[in-house]
Amino acid sequence: MLCNSGLPPGGLRTFQRIVETRSFTKAAAHLGLPRSTVSKALKDLEAHLGIKLIQRTTRSVTLTIEGAEYYQRISRLVARLDETESAMRDRGAAAKGRLRIDLHSPTLCCSPFSTSFGNAILISSSCWGSATGQ
């Protein structure tokens, strides 16, 4: 499966984890994926790019020259993507909806009120009589 850009989904982060952990097994554990899925994601990414990113042996994982350059470039992109996703999650977690506050105080008539929801004026029901001249 490819996303709209043609990149295999998750390929960038998978490649980044393989490089940072220097291990398919550790990258898989970190990502919570089977090792075979991590291996396939890298294979799909390399096929998409048409270059070999990592030289693998049974004992080591080594970046190719192209892999090192690709890692430097995608690391900046992934960091910005992480920041953007975090900001959007924070917005989604913010309080939403109507805030209703009932005040039962005959001495409070009109009072400026400021919150993170914006500015509002609180008017108690006892003010209506004086505001309309009653």
Residue pairs with C-beta under 8 A, 6 or more apart in sequence:
1 8
1 9
2 8
2 9
2 48
3 9
6 48
7 45
7 48
8 41
8 44
8 45
8 48
10 31
10 41
11 41
11 42
11 44
11 45
11 48
12 45
12 74
12 77
12 78
13 31
13 78
14 27
14 31
14 33
14 38
14 41
14 42
14 45
15 41
15 42
15 45
15 53
15 54
15 70
15 71
15 74
16 71
16 74
16 75
16 78
17 26
17 27
17 30
17 31
17 38
18 24
18 27
18 38
18 42
18 54
18 61
19 54
19 61
19 63
19 67
19 71
20 27
21 27
21 30
22 60
22 61
23 61
24 35
24 38
24 39
24 42
24 56
24 61
25 35
27 38
28 34
28 35
28 37
28 38
31 38
42 53
42 54
45 53
46 52
46 53
46 54
49 70
51 64
51 66
51 67
51 70
52 64
52 66
52 67
53 63
53 64
53 66
53 67
53 70
53 71
54 61
54 62
54 63
54 64
54 67
55 61
55 62
55 63
55 64
56 62
63 71
95 116
95 117
99 115
99 117
101 122
103 122
103 124
104 124
105 124
106 124
106 126
108 122
108 124
109 123
109 124
109 126
109 127
109 130
110 121
110 122
110 123
110 127
111 121
111 122
112 119
112 121
113 119
113 120
113 121
113 122
114 120
123 131
128 134
